[in-house]
Amino acid sequence: MAAINSGADAVYIGAARFGAREAAGNQYSDIQALVRYAHRCWARVYVTVNTLLYDHELEPAGKLIGELYELGVDAIIIQDMGLLELDLPPLPLFASTQMHNHTPERIAFLEKVGIRRVILARELSLEQISRIRQSTSLELESFIHGALCVSYSGQCYMSYALGGRSGNRGQCAQPCRKRYALQNASGKLLAQGRHLLSLRDLNLSGGLGDLLEAGIRSFKIEGRLKDRAYVTNVVSHYRQELDALLEGRGLRRSSSGRSFAGFSPNLDKTFNRGYTRYFLRGRGEAVTSWDTPKATGELVGRVVSLGAGFFTLDQEVQLAPGDGLCFFDGQELRGTRVRRLEGKAVYPEKLEGLRTGLAVYRNHDRLFLAALEKSQPRRKIWVHFTLGEAPGGLRLEALDEDGVQAFQTLDCSLEPAEKPQQARLALEKQLGKLGGTLFELRSLQLDLPQIPFVPVAALNELRRQAVERLETAREAARPREQGGILKNAAPFPETELTFRGNVLNHKAAAFYRRHGVNRIEPAAESGLDLHGQVVMTTRYCLRYELDACPLKEKRSRLEEPLRLVDEEGHVFRLRFDCKRCVMEVILEPGA
């Protein structure tokens, strides 16, 4: 609801089961309440049913989708193609990024089988997105903000291989955020105790215009398990950015109303691990967060001096008592809070670990978050009222910004007011009292030969009933989309699928066979031993990060193969496919 209030055109939400974040499920009653809330402003609610399914889960998943259809949700996001073999209600189906949506061929195929929208792989560049746009008429959705999976989504099996918790089943244990050592072929340590697979968070706020030009029509913020402050801040920021771009291109948002944040959004002020554009414009900028997978916040300066219970920084920063600060003591992230300030002197709760030269970050801005909490963003739809005569009284017509109309009549005497100016002001005041509704009065037209006297209570009732009728008319006029599975034999781009094809049930296998796949290895979650197998495929490249990319003119040389070793002693060999520009992580036998 905070996302809707802040201007989101749609939200994704997990149901009680089968969502790619097992801990983020919601009950039917909550989903139904959200659907009603969102639909008032023609915003949409999409439900995630995007895990791989065992055979015994297919029927419950199909039943769940049927129940969600009855609740009025607008689309379902899926990963398991076995669902396309079921008799589903006519809901639009979206292809989750877990389906490895990274080539024009794969996405053109999805269009042929009835998928309505594709959520693209986060790793794609603008050039790749443009090529995909040219190959399909499907709606294209792109992530623009939030946490990044280091692996291509749907192609990470590390969590399952190490502990049986499958990311493709919504149970990822996030081994990518752990500490690792990096060794060369001789066992020499190239790095130790670093978060070598941990990425910064995505921030494409500076690339929205380019994404629009490339053909993106839905911009996705990763916000699962985030708090209200994060959702409100980030959605408000992107709403403002996108509105300015849409207006300049003659485009319009897909939902109704305008959002009023009540504060100045700032992406640095809520959870982030530092930001990256990832590969939107190719390789080059920093993408990693090797020091910590936690949020460090914004840099406020470096320590220049220490005193009795205080420290000073090398620059002026508006800190406040209660602000949270953090810094690195060696490789350990430490934190403290500001107790008080005296000039340039900052008195924290504790000085332990601080020393001159250390960078200090603010990861909790008390005043900003307090202002955000008080802001209560609201969303309003403009409405124009016309008050005129009707047989036996008055007629109030409401016309909203979407062209939806409704009217209500009031039986009353039309005796001229003794004080016309005061009566006019009373009409304008009472009809404009829309504060408790979704609407905001844009203009009021009085089509009356003379201003009558109308009791305040009668005016209030007229306004209330007109608004109720407008809400009913809006629900009748709300755009609705239907989907439909297209059962055919359109050829899938590949004729063989390894376990990385993620085929876990007999329905999915039947789907792919009908589409020309003649060899199918069961999914990892069928119980495969993954020792010696690729457990992660990623565009992120440690060889590139160590300035040892063989495609660079000037490069250092590493004694390969390189190996990652986690704190439990698991060993992973790194294999580099420069032709595809990917790194593969292989679980060593016996690890």
C-alpha positions as CSV (number, residue, x, y, z in Angstrom):
1,M,0.0,0.0,0.0
2,A,2.9,2.3,0.7
3,A,4.2,1.6,-2.8
4,I,0.8,2.4,-4.3
5,N,0.5,5.6,-2.3
6,S,4.0,6.6,-3.5
7,G,3.1,6.3,-7.1
8,A,3.7,2.6,-8.2
9,D,1.6,1.6,-11.2
10,A,1.8,-2.1,-10.0
11,V,3.1,-4.2,-7.2
12,Y,4.3,-7.8,-7.0
13,I,3.2,-9.8,-4.0
14,G,3.9,-13.4,-2.9
15,A,1.0,-15.7,-2.1
16,A,1.2,-18.2,0.8
17,R,3.1,-20.7,-1.3
18,F,5.3,-21.0,-4.4
19,G,6.8,-17.5,-4.4
20,A,10.5,-17.0,-5.0
21,R,10.9,-15.5,-1.5
22,E,9.6,-18.2,0.8
23,A,9.6,-15.8,3.8
24,A,7.5,-13.2,2.0
25,G,4.2,-15.0,1.6
26,N,0.8,-13.4,2.2
27,Q,-2.6,-14.7,3.0
28,Y,-5.6,-14.4,0.7
29,S,-7.3,-11.8,2.8
30,D,-4.3,-9.5,2.6
31,I,-4.0,-9.9,-1.1
32,Q,-7.7,-9.2,-1.6
33,A,-7.4,-6.0,0.5
34,L,-4.4,-4.9,-1.6
35,V,-6.3,-5.7,-4.9
36,R,-9.2,-3.5,-3.8
37,Y,-6.9,-0.7,-2.7
38,A,-4.8,-0.7,-5.8
39,H,-7.7,-1.0,-8.3
40,R,-9.2,2.3,-7.1
41,C,-6.5,4.1,-9.0
42,W,-6.2,1.5,-11.7
43,A,-2.9,0.2,-10.3
44,R,-2.3,-3.6,-10.7
45,V,-1.5,-6.4,-8.4
46,Y,0.7,-9.2,-9.8
47,V,1.2,-12.4,-7.7
48,T,4.4,-14.4,-7.8
49,V,4.1,-18.2,-8.4
50,N,7.6,-18.4,-9.7
51,T,9.3,-21.4,-8.1
52,L,10.1,-24.7,-9.6
53,L,7.4,-27.2,-8.8
54,Y,7.5,-30.9,-7.9
55,D,4.9,-33.2,-9.5
56,H,2.8,-33.3,-6.3
57,E,2.7,-29.4,-6.3
58,L,1.3,-28.9,-9.7
59,E,-2.3,-29.4,-8.8
60,P,-2.1,-27.1,-5.7
61,A,-0.3,-24.5,-7.7
62,G,-3.0,-24.6,-10.4
63,K,-5.7,-24.3,-7.7
64,L,-3.9,-21.4,-6.1
65,I,-3.8,-19.5,-9.5
66,G,-7.6,-20.2,-9.8
67,E,-8.2,-18.7,-6.4
68,L,-6.1,-15.7,-7.2
69,Y,-8.1,-15.1,-10.3
70,E,-11.2,-15.1,-8.2
71,L,-9.6,-12.5,-5.9
72,G,-9.2,-10.2,-9.0
73,V,-5.4,-10.1,-9.3
74,D,-4.1,-8.8,-12.6
75,A,-1.4,-11.3,-13.6
76,I,0.7,-14.2,-12.4
77,I,4.5,-14.3,-12.7
78,I,5.9,-17.8,-13.3
79,Q,9.1,-19.8,-13.7
80,D,8.0,-23.4,-14.2
81,M,6.8,-24.1,-17.7
82,G,4.9,-27.1,-16.4
83,L,2.2,-24.6,-15.5
84,L,1.5,-24.0,-19.2
85,E,0.3,-27.6,-19.4
86,L,-2.5,-26.9,-16.8
87,D,-6.0,-25.6,-17.4
88,L,-5.4,-22.1,-16.0
89,P,-7.9,-19.2,-15.8
90,P,-7.4,-16.5,-18.4
91,L,-4.9,-14.5,-16.4
92,P,-1.9,-12.8,-18.1
93,L,1.3,-14.8,-17.5
94,F,4.6,-13.0,-17.0
95,A,8.0,-14.8,-17.4
96,S,10.0,-14.3,-14.3
97,T,13.7,-13.3,-14.6
98,Q,14.3,-16.8,-13.0
99,M,13.6,-18.1,-16.5
100,H,16.9,-16.8,-17.7
101,N,15.4,-14.2,-20.2
102,H,18.6,-13.0,-21.8
103,T,18.4,-13.7,-25.6
104,P,16.1,-12.6,-28.4
105,E,15.5,-16.2,-29.4
106,R,14.3,-17.3,-25.9
107,I,12.0,-14.3,-25.6
108,A,10.5,-14.6,-29.1
109,F,9.7,-18.2,-28.2
110,L,7.9,-17.1,-25.0
111,E,5.7,-14.9,-27.0
112,K,4.7,-17.8,-29.2
113,V,3.4,-19.8,-26.3
114,G,1.2,-17.1,-24.7
115,I,3.5,-15.3,-22.3
116,R,2.4,-11.6,-22.0
117,R,5.4,-10.0,-20.4
118,V,9.0,-10.9,-19.9
119,I,11.1,-9.7,-16.9
120,L,14.6,-9.4,-18.5
121,A,17.8,-10.6,-17.0
122,R,19.5,-7.9,-14.9
123,E,22.8,-8.4,-16.8
124,L,21.7,-7.0,-20.1
125,S,23.1,-4.0,-21.8
126,L,21.1,-1.3,-23.6
127,E,22.3,-2.8,-26.9
128,Q,21.1,-6.3,-25.9
129,I,17.7,-4.9,-24.7
130,S,17.3,-3.1,-28.1
131,R,17.9,-6.3,-30.0
132,I,15.4,-8.1,-27.9
133,R,12.8,-5.3,-28.5
134,Q,13.3,-5.8,-32.2
135,S,12.5,-9.6,-32.0
136,T,9.3,-9.4,-30.1
137,S,6.1,-7.4,-29.4
138,L,5.9,-8.7,-25.8
139,E,5.9,-6.2,-22.9
140,L,9.5,-5.9,-21.6
141,E,10.2,-5.3,-17.9
142,S,13.6,-4.3,-16.5
143,F,14.9,-4.1,-13.0
144,I,16.1,-0.6,-12.2
145,H,16.9,-0.7,-8.5
146,G,17.7,-2.9,-5.6
147,A,19.7,-6.0,-4.7
148,L,21.5,-7.9,-7.4
149,C,21.9,-11.6,-7.6
150,V,25.5,-12.2,-8.7
151,S,24.4,-15.2,-10.8
152,Y,22.1,-15.1,-13.8
153,S,18.7,-15.6,-12.1
154,G,17.6,-19.1,-12.2
155,Q,21.1,-20.3,-12.9
156,C,22.4,-20.4,-9.3
157,Y,22.6,-23.8,-7.6
158,M,25.2,-23.0,-4.9
159,S,22.7,-22.7,-2.0
160,Y,21.1,-26.0,-3.0
161,A,24.5,-27.7,-3.5
162,L,25.8,-26.7,-0.1
163,G,22.8,-27.1,2.1
164,G,19.7,-28.2,0.1
165,R,18.1,-24.8,0.1
166,S,17.2,-24.0,-3.5
167,G,17.1,-20.5,-4.8
168,N,14.7,-21.7,-7.5
169,R,12.4,-22.9,-4.8
170,G,12.5,-19.6,-2.9
171,Q,14.9,-20.8,-0.2
172,C,18.2,-19.2,-1.1
173,A,20.7,-19.1,1.8
174,Q,22.7,-16.4,0.0
175,P,26.1,-18.0,-0.1
176,C,27.1,-15.1,-2.4
177,R,27.1,-12.8,0.6
178,K,29.7,-14.9,2.5
179,R,33.4,-14.4,2.9
180,Y,35.8,-16.2,0.6
181,A,39.5,-16.7,0.0
182,L,40.8,-16.7,-3.6
183,Q,43.7,-18.9,-4.5
184,N,45.7,-19.4,-7.6
185,A,46.8,-22.8,-9.0
186,S,49.8,-22.9,-6.6
187,G,47.6,-22.2,-3.6
188,K,48.8,-18.7,-3.2
189,L,46.2,-16.4,-1.6
190,L,45.2,-13.5,-3.9
191,A,42.5,-12.4,-1.4
192,Q,41.3,-13.6,2.0
193,G,38.2,-13.0,4.2
194,R,36.5,-10.9,1.5
195,H,33.0,-11.0,0.2
196,L,34.2,-11.8,-3.3
197,L,30.8,-12.6,-4.8
198,S,28.8,-9.8,-3.1
199,L,27.6,-7.1,-5.5
200,R,26.5,-3.5,-4.9
201,D,22.9,-2.6,-5.4
202,L,21.4,-1.6,-8.7
203,N,20.6,2.0,-9.4
204,L,19.6,3.0,-12.9
205,S,17.9,6.2,-12.0
206,G,20.2,7.9,-14.5
207,G,19.3,5.5,-17.3
208,L,15.5,5.6,-17.4
209,G,15.4,7.6,-20.6
210,D,17.8,5.2,-22.3
211,L,15.7,2.3,-21.2
212,L,12.6,3.9,-22.5
213,E,14.3,4.4,-25.9
214,A,15.4,0.7,-25.8
215,G,11.9,-0.4,-25.5
216,I,11.3,-1.0,-21.7
217,R,7.8,-0.3,-20.6
218,S,7.8,-1.5,-17.0
219,F,10.5,-0.5,-14.5
220,K,10.9,-2.9,-11.6
221,I,12.2,-2.0,-8.1
222,E,13.5,-5.0,-6.1
223,G,11.9,-4.5,-2.7
224,R,11.1,-7.9,-1.1
225,L,11.5,-8.0,2.7
226,K,12.3,-4.2,2.7
227,D,10.7,-1.9,5.2
228,R,8.1,0.9,4.6
229,A,10.8,3.6,4.6
230,Y,12.7,2.0,1.8
231,V,9.6,1.4,-0.3
232,T,8.3,4.9,0.2
233,N,11.6,6.6,-0.5
234,V,12.6,4.6,-3.5
235,V,9.2,4.5,-5.2
236,S,8.8,8.2,-4.7
237,H,12.1,9.0,-6.2
238,Y,11.5,6.9,-9.3
239,R,8.0,8.2,-9.7
240,Q,9.2,11.7,-9.9
241,E,12.0,10.8,-12.3
242,L,9.8,8.8,-14.6
243,D,6.9,11.3,-14.7
244,A,9.3,14.0,-16.0
245,L,10.5,11.7,-18.7
246,L,7.0,10.5,-19.7
247,E,5.8,14.1,-20.1
248,G,8.6,15.0,-22.3
249,R,7.9,12.0,-24.6
250,G,4.2,12.4,-24.8
251,L,3.7,9.1,-22.8
252,R,1.5,8.6,-19.8
253,R,1.6,6.3,-16.8
254,S,-0.5,3.2,-16.8
255,S,-2.4,4.0,-13.6
256,S,-4.3,7.0,-12.3
257,G,-3.6,9.9,-10.0
258,R,-0.7,11.9,-8.8
259,S,1.4,11.1,-5.7
260,F,2.5,13.7,-3.2
261,A,5.5,12.5,-1.2
262,G,5.6,15.1,1.5
263,F,9.4,14.8,1.7
264,S,12.4,15.0,-0.7
265,P,13.3,11.4,-1.7
266,N,17.0,10.5,-1.5
267,L,18.2,7.1,-2.6
268,D,21.3,7.3,-0.4
269,K,19.2,7.5,2.8
270,T,17.7,4.1,2.9
271,F,19.2,0.6,2.6
272,N,21.8,0.1,0.0
273,R,25.2,-1.6,-0.4
274,G,26.5,1.2,-2.6
275,Y,25.3,1.5,-6.1
276,T,26.2,0.3,-9.6
277,R,24.7,0.5,-13.1
278,Y,25.9,-3.1,-13.5
279,F,26.3,-3.8,-17.2
280,L,23.8,-1.4,-18.6
281,R,26.5,0.4,-20.6
282,G,28.9,-2.5,-20.6
283,R,31.8,-3.3,-18.3
284,G,33.9,-0.7,-16.7
285,E,32.5,0.7,-13.5
286,A,32.7,-0.9,-10.0
287,V,30.0,-3.5,-9.4
288,T,31.3,-5.2,-6.2
289,S,30.9,-4.8,-2.5
290,W,33.9,-6.9,-1.3
291,D,34.1,-5.3,2.2
292,T,30.6,-6.1,3.4
293,P,27.2,-7.2,2.2
294,K,25.6,-4.9,4.7
295,A,24.4,-1.4,4.1
296,T,27.0,1.2,4.8
297,G,25.0,4.3,3.8
298,E,26.5,7.6,2.7
299,L,30.1,8.7,3.2
300,V,30.2,11.6,5.6
301,G,34.0,12.1,5.8
302,R,37.3,10.8,7.1
303,V,38.5,11.1,10.7
304,V,41.1,13.8,11.1
305,S,41.5,13.9,14.9
306,L,40.4,12.1,18.1
307,G,39.8,13.6,21.5
308,A,38.3,12.8,24.8
309,G,35.1,11.0,23.7
310,F,34.9,12.7,20.3
311,F,36.3,12.8,16.8
312,T,36.3,15.3,14.0
313,L,35.9,14.8,10.2
314,D,37.6,16.4,7.2
315,Q,34.4,18.0,6.0
316,E,31.3,19.7,7.2
317,V,28.3,17.4,7.5
318,Q,24.9,18.0,9.0
319,L,24.9,15.1,11.5
320,A,22.3,14.9,14.3
321,P,22.0,13.1,17.6
322,G,20.7,9.6,17.0
323,D,22.3,9.2,13.6
324,G,23.8,5.8,13.0
325,L,27.5,5.7,11.9
326,C,29.7,2.9,10.7
327,F,33.3,2.3,9.6
328,F,35.7,-0.5,8.8
329,D,38.1,-1.5,11.5
330,G,40.4,-3.7,9.3
331,Q,37.9,-5.9,7.5
332,E,35.2,-5.7,10.3
333,L,32.3,-3.3,9.9
334,R,31.7,-1.5,13.2
335,G,28.9,0.8,14.2
336,T,28.0,3.5,16.7
337,R,25.5,6.3,17.2
338,V,25.9,10.1,17.6
339,R,25.2,11.2,21.1
340,R,25.8,14.9,20.7
341,L,27.6,17.5,18.6
342,E,29.8,20.4,19.7
343,G,30.9,22.4,16.7
344,K,33.0,20.1,14.5
345,A,33.3,17.6,17.4
346,V,31.2,14.4,17.1
347,Y,30.6,12.6,20.4
348,P,29.6,9.0,19.6
349,E,28.3,6.3,22.0
350,K,31.6,4.6,21.6
351,L,35.0,5.4,20.0
352,E,36.3,1.8,19.9
353,G,38.0,1.1,16.6
354,L,38.0,4.7,15.3
355,R,41.4,6.1,14.2
356,T,42.6,9.0,12.0
357,G,42.2,8.4,8.3
358,L,39.2,6.0,8.6
359,A,36.2,6.7,6.3
360,V,33.0,7.2,8.3
361,Y,29.5,6.5,6.8
362,R,26.0,7.4,8.0
363,N,23.7,4.4,7.6
364,H,20.8,5.9,9.7
365,D,19.8,9.5,9.1
366,R,17.4,10.1,12.0
367,L,16.0,13.4,10.8
368,F,15.4,12.2,7.2
369,L,13.7,9.0,8.4
370,A,11.6,10.9,10.9
371,A,10.4,13.3,8.2
372,L,9.7,10.3,5.9
373,E,7.7,8.6,8.6
374,K,5.6,11.7,9.2
375,S,5.1,12.4,5.5
376,Q,2.3,9.9,4.8
377,P,2.5,10.0,1.0
378,R,-0.9,10.3,-0.6
379,R,-2.3,9.7,-4.0
380,K,-5.0,11.8,-5.6
381,I,-7.1,11.7,-8.8
382,W,-8.2,15.0,-10.2
383,V,-11.9,15.5,-10.6
384,H,-14.0,18.2,-12.2
385,F,-17.4,19.0,-10.8
386,T,-20.3,20.6,-12.6
387,L,-23.3,21.7,-10.6
388,G,-26.4,22.5,-12.5
389,E,-30.2,22.4,-12.3
390,A,-32.2,19.2,-12.5
391,P,-36.0,18.6,-12.4
392,G,-36.9,19.2,-8.8
393,G,-33.4,20.2,-7.6
394,L,-29.7,20.0,-8.4
395,R,-27.5,17.7,-10.4
396,L,-23.8,17.2,-9.6
397,E,-21.7,15.7,-12.4
398,A,-18.2,14.4,-11.7
399,L,-15.6,13.9,-14.4
400,D,-12.2,12.5,-13.5
401,E,-8.8,12.7,-15.2
402,D,-9.4,9.3,-17.0
403,G,-12.7,10.6,-18.6
404,V,-14.9,8.6,-16.3
405,Q,-18.2,10.3,-15.5
406,A,-20.9,9.9,-12.8
407,F,-23.7,12.1,-11.6
408,Q,-26.0,12.5,-8.6
409,T,-29.2,14.5,-8.1
410,L,-30.5,16.3,-5.1
411,D,-34.2,17.1,-4.6
412,C,-34.3,20.5,-3.1
413,S,-35.9,23.9,-3.5
414,L,-34.0,26.3,-5.7
415,E,-34.9,29.5,-3.9
416,P,-32.4,32.3,-4.7
417,A,-30.0,32.9,-1.8
418,E,-30.4,36.1,0.1
419,K,-26.6,36.5,0.1
420,P,-25.5,35.0,-3.2
421,Q,-21.8,35.6,-2.6
422,Q,-21.8,33.8,0.7
423,A,-24.0,31.0,-0.8
424,R,-21.5,30.6,-3.7
425,L,-18.6,30.3,-1.2
426,A,-20.5,27.7,0.7
427,L,-21.1,25.7,-2.4
428,E,-17.5,25.8,-3.4
429,K,-16.3,24.9,0.1
430,Q,-18.6,22.0,0.7
431,L,-18.2,20.4,-2.7
432,G,-14.4,20.7,-2.4
433,K,-14.2,18.7,0.8
434,L,-12.7,15.5,-0.7
435,G,-9.9,15.0,1.8
436,G,-11.1,11.6,2.9
437,T,-11.4,10.3,-0.6
438,L,-9.2,9.3,-3.5
439,F,-10.1,12.5,-5.3
440,E,-8.9,16.1,-5.4
441,L,-11.0,18.8,-6.9
442,R,-9.4,20.3,-10.0
443,S,-12.2,22.7,-10.9
444,L,-15.8,23.5,-10.1
445,Q,-18.2,24.8,-12.7
446,L,-21.6,26.3,-11.6
447,D,-24.1,26.1,-14.4
448,L,-26.8,27.9,-12.5
449,P,-28.9,30.9,-13.5
450,Q,-28.8,32.1,-9.9
451,I,-27.1,30.9,-6.8
452,P,-29.6,29.0,-4.5
453,F,-29.4,28.5,-0.8
454,V,-28.7,24.8,-0.1
455,P,-28.2,23.5,3.5
456,V,-24.7,22.3,4.2
457,A,-25.8,18.8,5.2
458,A,-27.6,18.4,1.8
459,L,-24.5,19.6,-0.1
460,N,-22.3,17.1,1.8
461,E,-24.7,14.2,1.0
462,L,-24.8,15.2,-2.6
463,R,-21.0,15.3,-2.8
464,R,-20.7,12.0,-1.0
465,Q,-23.1,10.1,-3.2
466,A,-21.6,11.6,-6.4
467,V,-18.1,10.3,-5.3
468,E,-19.5,6.9,-4.5
469,R,-21.0,6.7,-8.0
470,L,-17.8,7.9,-9.5
471,E,-15.9,5.1,-7.7
472,T,-18.4,2.5,-9.0
473,A,-18.1,3.9,-12.5
474,R,-14.3,3.8,-12.3
475,E,-14.4,0.1,-11.3
476,A,-16.6,-0.6,-14.3
477,A,-14.3,1.3,-16.6
478,R,-11.0,-0.1,-15.2
479,P,-8.8,-1.6,-17.9
480,R,-8.6,-5.3,-17.7
481,E,-6.4,-7.7,-19.6
482,Q,-6.9,-11.4,-20.2
483,G,-4.2,-13.9,-21.0
484,G,-4.3,-17.3,-22.7
485,I,-1.8,-20.1,-23.1
486,L,-1.1,-21.0,-26.7
487,K,-0.6,-24.7,-27.0
488,N,1.5,-25.4,-30.2
489,A,4.7,-26.9,-31.3
490,A,6.8,-23.7,-31.8
491,P,10.4,-24.8,-31.6
492,F,12.3,-24.0,-28.5
493,P,15.8,-22.4,-29.3
494,E,17.6,-25.5,-27.9
495,T,17.1,-29.2,-28.5
496,E,18.9,-30.4,-25.4
497,L,18.5,-29.2,-21.8
498,T,20.9,-30.0,-18.9
499,F,19.9,-29.7,-15.3
500,R,20.2,-25.9,-15.8
501,G,17.1,-26.0,-17.9
502,N,15.3,-26.4,-14.5
503,V,12.8,-29.1,-15.5
504,L,11.6,-30.6,-12.3
505,N,8.2,-32.2,-13.1
506,H,6.6,-34.3,-15.8
507,K,4.4,-31.5,-17.1
508,A,7.5,-29.3,-17.8
509,A,9.2,-32.2,-19.5
510,A,6.1,-32.7,-21.7
511,F,6.0,-29.0,-22.6
512,Y,9.6,-28.9,-23.8
513,R,9.3,-32.2,-25.7
514,R,6.3,-30.8,-27.6
515,H,8.5,-27.9,-28.5
516,G,11.3,-29.9,-29.9
517,V,13.6,-30.7,-27.0
518,N,14.7,-34.3,-27.3
519,R,17.1,-34.7,-24.4
520,I,16.2,-33.4,-20.9
521,E,18.2,-33.8,-17.8
522,P,16.2,-33.4,-14.6
523,A,16.6,-30.2,-12.5
524,A,19.2,-30.1,-9.7
525,E,16.4,-30.2,-7.2
526,S,15.5,-33.7,-8.3
527,G,18.4,-34.8,-6.1
528,L,21.4,-34.5,-8.4
529,D,24.9,-34.6,-7.0
530,L,26.4,-31.3,-8.0
531,H,30.0,-32.0,-7.2
532,G,32.0,-31.2,-10.3
533,Q,29.1,-29.3,-11.8
534,V,28.6,-25.6,-12.6
535,V,26.7,-24.2,-9.6
536,M,26.7,-20.6,-10.7
537,T,26.9,-18.8,-14.0
538,T,27.6,-15.1,-13.9
539,R,28.6,-12.1,-16.0
540,Y,30.6,-10.8,-13.0
541,C,34.2,-11.8,-13.5
542,L,36.8,-12.1,-10.8
543,R,39.6,-12.2,-13.4
544,Y,38.3,-8.8,-14.8
545,E,38.1,-7.4,-11.2
546,L,41.8,-8.4,-10.7
547,D,42.8,-6.6,-13.9
548,A,43.6,-9.9,-15.5
549,C,41.1,-10.0,-18.3
550,P,42.8,-11.5,-21.4
551,L,40.8,-9.1,-23.6
552,K,42.5,-6.1,-22.1
553,E,45.7,-4.8,-23.8
554,K,47.5,-4.3,-20.5
555,R,46.8,-7.0,-18.0
556,S,48.4,-8.9,-15.2
557,R,48.7,-12.7,-15.4
558,L,47.2,-15.1,-13.0
559,E,48.3,-18.7,-12.4
560,E,45.1,-20.6,-13.2
561,P,42.8,-22.3,-12.4
562,L,41.6,-19.9,-9.7
563,R,39.7,-21.3,-6.7
564,L,37.3,-19.8,-4.2
565,V,37.3,-21.3,-0.7
566,D,34.5,-20.4,1.8
567,E,34.8,-20.4,5.6
568,E,33.4,-23.9,5.8
569,G,36.2,-25.2,3.5
570,H,34.0,-25.7,0.4
571,V,36.2,-25.3,-2.7
572,F,34.9,-23.8,-6.0
573,R,37.0,-23.8,-9.2
574,L,36.5,-20.8,-11.5
575,R,36.1,-21.3,-15.3
576,F,36.1,-18.3,-17.7
577,D,34.3,-18.4,-21.0
578,C,35.5,-15.3,-22.7
579,K,33.5,-15.9,-25.8
580,R,30.3,-15.6,-23.8
581,C,31.9,-13.2,-21.4
582,V,30.8,-15.2,-18.3
583,M,32.4,-16.8,-15.3
584,E,31.3,-20.3,-14.1
585,V,31.7,-21.5,-10.6
586,I,32.2,-25.2,-10.2
587,L,31.8,-27.1,-6.9
588,E,35.0,-29.2,-6.6
589,P,34.5,-33.0,-6.0
590,G,34.9,-33.8,-2.3
591,A,34.3,-30.3,-1.2
